[in-house]
Amino acid sequence: MWASIRSRLFGRKPDEPAPEGPGTPPPAREQGEVPGTASAGGPDPEDHFTESIFGRRIREATLRDVLDELEILLLQSDVALPVAERLCRDVRERLEGKKLRMGAEAEVAIKASLEHSVRGLLARPPFDLPGRIRSSPGKPYVVLFVGVNGTGKTTTVAKLAHWLAGQGIRPVIAAGDTFRAGAIEQLLVHGERLGIRVVRQTEGSDPAAVAFDAVQHARAKGLDVVLIDTAGRQHTNVNLVEEAKKIRRVVKPDLTVFVGDALSGNDVVEQARLFQEALGVDGLILNKLDADAKGGAALSATYVTKKPILFVGVGQGYDDLRVFDAEWMVQRLFAEGTAA
């Protein structure tokens, strides 16, 4: 994200080195060279930017122009409008009235301000899922997964089951997606590979009954957690939303997780918001973050829903599910070498 903003606001290509800081001197001019012109005879955009915008104290009108451009660039990086407005407001409050003598100094200041704000937006209390499962007074702990079609929800259920098993927690999977052809078989294959029991019924069965059977099985076997897969649904599909509500009434999940695709940009933000309104979610899992160069969707989804990102999917393998680390996300968003 930052590489794109930098190249547009400051005219530097992504592979150019970052400025060293406030003390970086401007490039020397040839004798007789006029500020704002290049030695080759043409305009020098960097020099013009330095002289005309950040030459002395930032003025209100100038800062407004810069922030208007910054907001557009954030929106193009899949940052939702409320988040872009918040970030620009933070930058304004930190930079207004400050003396920034040159373009490099301004770049450092804007980047530092954005990083500080993004860290604040991503900050959430630690979510220790294994700890919650172990300390749950009623066993088993029940996790319900919701989301739209095609986001990798079923595979995510298998990945999380594998991860929890590695933490010494005994899971069972409920094949609650009885609507999509092949969904039950897909989970059975995962379960066989991982050595984890999958509770299922026939295609078209009542998903709430499948979830109930899985909870009863876990209680009888002394298992720790039930992971319930569900059919992908759009928020506009009233029947499927009501089906998810029925599952919630029957098994009373301890945790409801929205699974989204980071590559869908602002769509995933809207999906997360609508699922939060329709069903209530406690946390997010975002897939394909390894391929998401922009990164704004992840930032926006947690801001809009006010819910933490619990895990991120960074590949197709069972080990490619990672506990979300806000600092890792900040480093990705502000990497110098990749333009979004």
C-alpha positions as a printed NumPy array, in Angstrom:
array([[  0.   ,   0.   ,   0.   ],
       [  2.657,   2.518,   1.026],
       [  4.752,   1.976,  -2.105],
       [  1.828,   3.034,  -4.275],
       [  1.108,   6.098,  -2.13 ],
       [  4.773,   7.09 ,  -2.112],
       [  5.185,   6.847,  -5.861],
       [  2.087,   8.961,  -6.508],
       [  2.558,  11.614,  -3.833],
       [  6.307,  11.978,  -4.053],
       [  7.12 ,  10.902,  -7.586],
       [  9.57 ,   8.144,  -6.575],
       [  9.498,   4.706,  -8.135],
       [  8.967,   1.713,  -5.811],
       [ 12.543,   0.486,  -6.22 ],
       [ 14.121,   3.818,  -5.307],
       [ 15.598,   4.03 ,  -1.789],
       [ 13.489,   5.579,   0.941],
       [ 14.539,   8.997,   2.263],
       [ 16.922,   8.869,   5.182],
       [ 15.045,  11.355,   7.312],
       [ 14.622,  15.035,   8.152],
       [ 18.33 ,  15.793,   7.767],
       [ 18.621,  14.576,   4.182],
       [ 20.009,  17.446,   2.057],
       [ 18.462,  18.352,  -1.299],
       [ 20.389,  17.421,  -4.454],
       [ 22.997,  19.97 ,  -5.466],
       [ 22.121,  22.27 ,  -8.372],
       [ 24.375,  23.374, -11.152],
       [ 25.434,  27.006, -11.036],
       [ 22.687,  29.202, -12.426],
       [ 20.03 ,  26.499, -12.262],
       [ 16.611,  27.868, -11.303],
       [ 14.599,  26.028,  -8.605],
       [ 11.762,  24.052, -10.142],
       [ 13.604,  23.169, -13.347],
       [ 15.642,  20.11 , -14.186],
       [ 19.19 ,  20.321, -15.489],
       [ 17.974,  18.777, -18.742],
       [ 15.729,  21.77 , -19.307],
       [ 12.399,  20.218, -18.273],
       [ 10.399,  20.535, -15.052],
       [ 11.631,  18.604, -12.043],
       [  8.471,  17.27 , -10.308],
       [ 10.308,  16.338,  -7.118],
       [ 11.938,  19.744,  -6.815],
       [  8.697,  21.53 ,  -7.609],
       [  6.901,  19.476,  -4.973],
       [  9.58 ,  20.324,  -2.427],
       [  9.671,  24.031,  -3.162],
       [  5.97 ,  24.738,  -3.64 ],
       [  4.293,  22.418,  -1.138],
       [  6.724,  21.541,   1.627],
       [  9.135,  24.439,   1.37 ],
       [  8.131,  25.966,   4.682],
       [  5.266,  25.66 ,   7.121],
       [  2.409,  23.572,   5.705],
       [ -0.544,  25.783,   4.943],
       [ -4.15 ,  24.7  ,   5.432],
       [ -5.054,  24.814,   1.744],
       [ -1.916,  22.926,   0.73 ],
       [ -2.425,  20.24 ,   3.36 ],
       [ -6.02 ,  19.83 ,   2.24 ],
       [ -4.886,  19.158,  -1.34 ],
       [ -2.333,  16.591,  -0.19 ],
       [ -4.861,  14.809,   2.019],
       [ -7.453,  14.748,  -0.748],
       [ -4.938,  12.941,  -2.944],
       [ -3.956,  10.644,  -0.074],
       [ -7.589,   9.679,   0.493],
       [ -7.986,   8.725,  -3.174],
       [ -4.849,   6.592,  -3.019],
       [ -6.078,   4.828,   0.118],
       [ -9.404,   4.065,  -1.535],
       [ -7.546,   2.616,  -4.516],
       [ -5.716,   0.34 ,  -2.053],
       [ -9.047,  -1.198,  -0.938],
       [ -9.238,   0.921,   2.192],
       [-12.906,   1.576,   3.004],
       [-14.046,   5.193,   3.015],
       [-14.572,   5.492,   6.806],
       [-11.067,   4.107,   7.358],
       [ -9.493,   6.378,   4.737],
       [-11.188,   9.391,   6.331],
       [ -9.935,   8.349,   9.767],
       [ -6.353,   7.916,   8.53 ],
       [ -6.355,  11.272,   6.745],
       [ -7.768,  12.964,   9.83 ],
       [ -4.953,  11.485,  11.916],
       [ -2.355,  12.719,   9.431],
       [ -3.875,  16.203,   9.472],
       [ -3.796,  16.397,  13.262],
       [ -0.138,  15.328,  13.412],
       [  1.2  ,  17.476,  10.564],
       [ -0.883,  20.64 ,  10.654],
       [  1.322,  23.609,  11.456],
       [  4.598,  21.659,  11.461],
       [  7.641,  22.88 ,   9.534],
       [  8.683,  20.377,   6.893],
       [ 11.512,  21.856,   4.844],
       [ 11.739,  19.356,   2.024],
       [  9.935,  16.546,   0.166],
       [ 11.911,  13.769,   1.825],
       [ 11.11 ,  15.125,   5.261],
       [  7.422,  15.336,   4.416],
       [  7.453,  11.761,   3.113],
       [  8.956,  10.462,   6.344],
       [  6.403,  12.404,   8.395],
       [  3.384,  11.176,   6.425],
       [  4.571,   7.581,   6.464],
       [  5.228,   7.685,  10.217],
       [  1.795,   9.18 ,  10.847],
       [  0.032,   6.562,   8.714],
       [  1.932,   3.702,  10.369],
       [  1.001,   4.987,  13.817],
       [ -2.667,   5.239,  12.86 ],
       [ -2.783,   1.798,  11.226],
       [ -1.241,   0.202,  14.317],
       [ -3.972,   1.827,  16.369],
       [ -6.72 ,   0.554,  14.064],
       [ -5.373,  -3.007,  14.086],
       [ -4.753,  -3.123,  17.82 ],
       [ -7.037,  -5.586,  19.572],
       [ -6.72 ,  -7.484,  22.847],
       [ -4.938, -10.831,  22.345],
       [ -7.305, -13.658,  21.407],
       [ -6.017, -16.95 ,  22.781],
       [ -8.286, -19.543,  21.164],
       [ -6.544, -22.614,  22.665],
       [ -6.7  , -20.97 ,  26.085],
       [-10.395, -20.23 ,  25.687],
       [-11.114, -23.803,  24.635],
       [ -9.184, -25.276,  27.565],
       [-10.795, -22.968,  30.114],
       [-14.338, -23.276,  28.772],
       [-16.621, -24.439,  31.61 ],
       [-18.846, -26.407,  29.262],
       [-17.284, -28.898,  26.88 ],
       [-17.116, -29.002,  23.983],
       [-16.275, -25.482,  22.842],
       [-18.266, -24.783,  19.657],
       [-17.036, -22.689,  16.731],
       [-19.398, -21.765,  13.882],
       [-17.996, -20.647,  10.508],
       [-19.967, -18.353,   8.186],
       [-19.226, -16.536,   4.946],
       [-20.094, -16.285,   1.268],
       [-19.365, -18.89 ,  -1.396],
       [-15.848, -19.307,  -2.689],
       [-13.879, -17.839,   0.212],
       [-12.194, -21.104,   1.23 ],
       [-14.348, -21.635,   4.292],
       [-14.364, -25.448,   4.179],
       [-10.587, -25.619,   3.735],
       [-10.17 , -23.088,   6.542],
       [-12.156, -25.351,   8.873],
       [ -9.734, -28.192,   8.074],
       [ -6.703, -25.913,   8.537],
       [ -7.925, -24.738,  11.928],
       [ -8.667, -28.321,  13.004],
       [ -5.089, -29.233,  12.062],
       [ -3.688, -26.204,  13.916],
       [ -5.692, -26.93 ,  17.067],
       [ -4.643, -30.587,  17.016],
       [ -1.062, -29.338,  16.976],
       [ -1.855, -27.385,  20.145],
       [ -2.943, -30.569,  21.896],
       [ -6.647, -29.871,  21.445],
       [ -8.928, -32.646,  20.165],
       [-11.335, -31.378,  17.468],
       [-14.264, -32.822,  15.59 ],
       [-15.662, -31.317,  12.383],
       [-19.367, -30.959,  11.564],
       [-20.126, -31.093,   7.82 ],
       [-22.92 , -28.528,   8.046],
       [-22.713, -27.483,   4.403],
       [-25.351, -29.904,   3.155],
       [-26.32 , -27.544,   0.346],
       [-23.233, -27.441,  -1.904],
       [-22.596, -30.549,  -3.962],
       [-19.345, -32.173,  -2.907],
       [-18.905, -30.18 ,   0.299],
       [-19.381, -33.209,   2.553],
       [-16.982, -35.306,   0.494],
       [-14.425, -32.49 ,   0.574],
       [-14.474, -32.439,   4.366],
       [-14.309, -36.23 ,   4.545],
       [-11.115, -36.162,   2.488],
       [ -9.639, -33.51 ,   4.794],
       [-10.657, -35.493,   7.85 ],
       [ -9.076, -38.668,   6.523],
       [ -5.821, -36.911,   5.715],
       [ -5.666, -35.233,   9.108],
       [ -6.994, -38.129,  11.19 ],
       [ -9.885, -36.011,  12.468],
       [-13.459, -37.265,  12.748],
       [-16.053, -35.62 ,  10.49 ],
       [-19.702, -35.891,  11.555],
       [-22.065, -35.74 ,   8.595],
       [-25.44 , -36.74 ,   7.246],
       [-26.666, -37.016,   3.675],
       [-26.713, -34.143,   1.215],
       [-29.758, -31.947,   1.799],
       [-30.05 , -32.83 ,   5.498],
       [-30.833, -30.233,   8.14 ],
       [-27.5  , -28.499,   8.965],
       [-28.69 , -27.778,  12.508],
       [-29.19 , -31.526,  13.051],
       [-25.661, -32.205,  11.796],
       [-24.252, -29.592,  14.178],
       [-26.253, -31.05 ,  17.062],
       [-24.983, -34.573,  16.304],
       [-21.391, -33.304,  16.243],
       [-21.785, -31.646,  19.649],
       [-23.311, -34.826,  21.091],
       [-20.482, -36.889,  19.612],
       [-17.862, -34.588,  21.134],
       [-19.501, -34.838,  24.553],
       [-19.681, -38.593,  24.389],
       [-16.031, -38.914,  23.326],
       [-14.69 , -36.179,  25.591],
       [-13.454, -34.06 ,  22.672],
       [-12.545, -30.427,  23.188],
       [-13.942, -28.44 ,  20.263],
       [-16.527, -28.733,  17.487],
       [-15.841, -26.857,  14.235],
       [-19.033, -26.368,  12.229],
       [-18.808, -25.75 ,   8.495],
       [-21.854, -24.123,   6.914],
       [-23.103, -23.388,   3.416],
       [-21.784, -20.225,   1.812],
       [-24.53 , -17.666,   1.793],
       [-25.139, -14.143,   0.645],
       [-26.751, -11.85 ,   3.188],
       [-29.653, -11.414,   0.75 ],
       [-30.452, -15.135,   0.795],
       [-33.091, -15.096,   3.497],
       [-33.485, -18.888,   3.684],
       [-29.785, -19.555,   4.214],
       [-29.452, -16.744,   6.751],
       [-32.382, -18.189,   8.692],
       [-30.709, -21.603,   8.466],
       [-27.57 , -20.166,  10.077],
       [-29.676, -18.562,  12.802],
       [-31.277, -21.965,  13.478],
       [-27.846, -23.546,  13.895],
       [-26.966, -20.838,  16.397],
       [-30.161, -21.494,  18.371],
       [-29.586, -25.255,  18.42 ],
       [-25.895, -25.445,  19.371],
       [-25.303, -21.982,  20.899],
       [-21.75 , -21.544,  19.555],
       [-19.09 , -20.052,  21.781],
       [-17.47 , -18.385,  18.797],
       [-18.848, -17.328,  15.409],
       [-16.193, -16.667,  12.781],
       [-16.583, -14.877,   9.463],
       [-14.297, -16.242,   6.722],
       [-13.507, -13.847,   3.88 ],
       [-11.29 , -13.521,   0.827],
       [ -8.866, -10.588,   1.115],
       [ -8.543, -10.388,  -2.681],
       [-12.197,  -9.383,  -3.002],
       [-11.285,  -5.909,  -1.788],
       [-14.092,  -3.787,  -0.442],
       [-16.552,  -6.623,  -1.089],
       [-15.146,  -8.533,   1.877],
       [-15.603,  -5.46 ,   4.062],
       [-19.259,  -5.186,   3.098],
       [-19.763,  -8.929,   3.537],
       [-18.245,  -8.859,   7.019],
       [-20.42 ,  -5.902,   7.997],
       [-23.611,  -7.542,   6.752],
       [-22.877, -10.872,   8.448],
       [-22.168,  -8.972,  11.629],
       [-25.58 ,  -7.331,  11.375],
       [-27.485, -10.487,  10.377],
       [-25.838, -13.099,  12.598],
       [-23.287, -11.473,  14.832],
       [-19.64 , -12.486,  14.476],
       [-16.907, -12.619,  17.091],
       [-13.852, -12.645,  14.857],
       [-12.541, -12.801,  11.304],
       [-10.365, -15.144,   9.281],
       [ -9.089, -13.651,   6.025],
       [ -7.686, -15.872,   3.297],
       [ -5.242, -15.161,   0.448],
       [ -3.416, -12.462,   2.358],
       [ -0.2  , -13.778,   0.833],
       [ -1.445, -12.629,  -2.596],
       [ -2.999,  -9.351,  -1.441],
       [ -0.531,  -6.604,  -2.332],
       [ -2.879,  -3.782,  -1.34 ],
       [ -3.848,  -4.962,   2.125],
       [ -6.545,  -2.374,   2.695],
       [ -9.359,  -4.923,   2.909],
       [ -7.946,  -6.555,   6.025],
       [ -7.492,  -3.202,   7.72 ],
       [-11.001,  -2.103,   6.782],
       [-12.804,  -5.322,   7.744],
       [-11.608,  -5.251,  11.336],
       [-12.288,  -1.51 ,  11.623],
       [-15.831,  -1.696,  10.226],
       [-16.914,  -4.731,  12.264],
       [-14.934,  -3.771,  15.405],
       [-13.954,  -7.456,  15.592],
       [-10.437,  -8.91 ,  15.661],
       [ -8.741, -10.783,  12.848],
       [ -8.031, -14.145,  14.466],
       [ -6.137, -15.956,  11.704],
       [ -4.95 , -15.309,   8.165],
       [ -4.66 , -17.772,   5.314],
       [ -1.373, -17.462,   3.422],
       [ -1.471, -20.543,   1.176],
       [ -3.249, -23.767,   0.342],
       [ -1.451, -26.15 ,   2.704],
       [ -2.737, -27.233,   6.098],
       [  0.097, -25.3  ,   7.754],
       [ -0.734, -22.096,   5.892],
       [ -3.036, -20.716,   8.569],
       [ -1.35 , -18.275,  10.922],
       [ -2.382, -16.454,  14.046],
       [ -2.892, -12.837,  13.042],
       [ -0.047, -10.52 ,  14.   ],
       [ -0.814,  -6.8  ,  13.698],
       [  2.855,  -5.873,  13.355],
       [  3.261,  -8.349,  10.474],
       [  0.327,  -6.652,   8.756],
       [  1.805,  -3.19 ,   9.289],
       [  5.103,  -4.325,   7.794],
       [  3.288,  -5.653,   4.715],
       [  1.282,  -2.466,   4.242],
       [  4.341,  -0.231,   4.519],
       [  6.904,  -2.37 ,   2.699],
       [  9.147,  -0.163,   0.577],
       [  9.773,  -2.548,  -2.294],
       [  6.307,  -3.498,  -3.566],
       [  3.893,  -1.2  ,  -5.303],
       [  0.25 ,  -1.984,  -4.887]])
